[in-house]
Amino acid sequence: MHGNSPGIFTTPSFGEVITFKLIHLNGQVSCSIFYSATNWGCTVPDLPANIATHITDSQKNRLLPKDELLFGGGKCMNNLFYSLPGHTPNSPELLFDNFTIPLPVAAGQQFQIWFAEDLNGCWSAMNNVGQTCVKVFGLIV
């Protein structure tokens, strides 16, 4: 992930994906120059763990995390952040919950990894800092 653009990855084969796992390789991101940079999100005092890394399809339709994990309020903060059980914004990896229904994929199908503020077009030009590199694994059945 870099700037206002996503990280892009493609599936190596066809099948059905049950979930994705992201492993942090290097770099960090932050939703403000006033908060510490992290692997996956934001460190905002007095708020729960603010993970802000999302996986979408090639049309920017969010696939993960699941809707019920999302929080945040207001026009720009709506559904930006989430808590993932067993993970923090500085975890070495993110293992998402399984899809309710496995996701059919084709060989070479493109997916994107977004920092939430960039995905939603919120504040990214004003205060986002950093870039990060991840390795992606998908459980295909």
C-alpha positions in Angstrom: 0.0 0.0 0.0 1.4 3.4 -0.9 -0.2 6.9 -1.0 -3.7 6.8 -2.3 -3.3 3.6 -4.1 -3.8 0.0 -3.0 -1.4 -3.0 -2.9 -2.5 -5.4 -5.6 -2.3 -9.2 -5.7 -3.7 -11.9 -7.9 -4.8 -15.5 -7.2 -2.4 -18.1 -8.6 -5.2 -20.6 -9.5 -8.9 -21.1 -9.6 -11.0 -22.4 -6.7 -12.8 -21.1 -3.7 -11.1 -18.9 -1.2 -12.0 -19.4 2.5 -9.9 -16.6 3.9 -6.9 -14.4 3.4 -3.8 -13.9 5.6 -1.5 -10.9 5.4 2.0 -11.1 6.7 3.7 -7.8 7.4 7.1 -7.5 5.6 8.2 -3.9 6.1 7.1 -0.3 6.5 4.3 1.2 8.6 1.2 3.4 8.2 -0.6 5.9 10.4 -3.8 7.8 10.1 -2.2 10.9 11.5 1.3 12.5 12.0 0.3 12.8 15.7 -0.1 9.1 16.3 2.5 6.3 16.2 2.9 4.4 12.9 1.8 0.8 13.0 1.8 -2.3 10.7 -2.0 -2.2 10.0 -3.7 0.9 11.3 -3.8 3.6 13.9 -3.0 4.1 17.6 -5.6 6.5 18.8 -5.7 7.0 22.6 -8.9 5.9 24.3 -10.2 3.9 21.4 -10.2 0.1 20.8 -7.6 -1.4 18.5 -7.8 0.5 15.3 -6.9 -1.9 12.5 -7.5 -0.1 9.2 -6.3 -2.6 6.5 -9.0 -3.8 4.1 -9.2 -6.3 1.2 -11.3 -5.5 -1.8 -12.0 -6.9 -5.2 -10.7 -5.1 -8.3 -13.7 -2.7 -8.2 -13.0 -1.6 -4.6 -15.9 -3.6 -3.2 -14.7 -4.4 0.4 -14.5 -8.2 1.1 -12.7 -8.3 4.4 -13.0 -7.7 7.3 -16.6 -8.8 7.9 -19.1 -6.0 8.3 -19.9 -6.9 11.9 -16.3 -6.0 12.9 -16.4 -2.5 11.6 -16.8 0.6 13.7 -16.3 4.4 13.5 -18.7 7.2 13.3 -19.3 10.4 11.4 -19.1 11.1 7.7 -15.5 10.2 7.2 -14.9 7.8 10.1 -17.8 5.5 9.2 -16.7 1.8 9.0 -13.0 2.6 8.7 -11.7 0.6 11.7 -12.1 -2.8 13.2 -10.8 -5.0 15.9 -9.8 -8.5 14.9 -9.7 -11.0 17.8 -6.1 -11.9 18.7 -4.7 -9.0 16.6 -3.5 -5.5 17.2 -2.4 -2.7 14.8 1.1 -3.9 15.3 0.6 -7.7 14.9 3.0 -9.4 12.6 0.1 -10.8 10.6 -3.6 -10.5 10.1 -5.6 -13.7 9.7 -9.2 -12.8 8.7 -12.2 -14.8 9.7 -13.5 -17.2 7.1 -15.9 -16.0 4.5 -19.5 -17.2 5.3 -19.6 -18.6 1.8 -16.3 -19.5 0.1 -15.4 -16.9 -2.5 -15.0 -18.3 -6.1 -11.9 -17.0 -7.8 -10.3 -17.4 -11.2 -6.6 -17.8 -11.9 -5.1 -14.3 -12.1 -8.0 -12.6 -10.5 -7.0 -9.3 -9.0 -7.6 -8.1 -5.4 -6.5 -5.0 -3.6 -5.3 -4.2 -0.1 -6.3 -0.7 1.1 -5.6 1.5 4.0 -9.1 2.5 5.1 -8.8 6.3 4.8 -7.5 5.9 1.2 -10.3 3.4 0.4 -12.9 5.8 1.7 -11.2 8.9 0.3 -11.0 10.4 3.8 -8.2 12.7 5.1 -5.6 10.8 3.2 -4.0 13.9 1.7 -4.0 15.7 5.0 -2.5 13.3 7.5 -1.7 9.8 6.3 1.9 8.8 6.5 3.9 5.7 5.5 3.7 2.8 3.2 3.9 -0.9 3.9 4.6 -4.2 2.1 2.9 -7.4 2.9 2.9 -11.0 1.7 -0.6 -12.5 1.0 -1.8 -16.0 1.5 -5.2 -17.4 0.6 -6.7 -20.6 1.7 -8.1 -22.1 -1.6 -10.2 -25.2 -1.6 
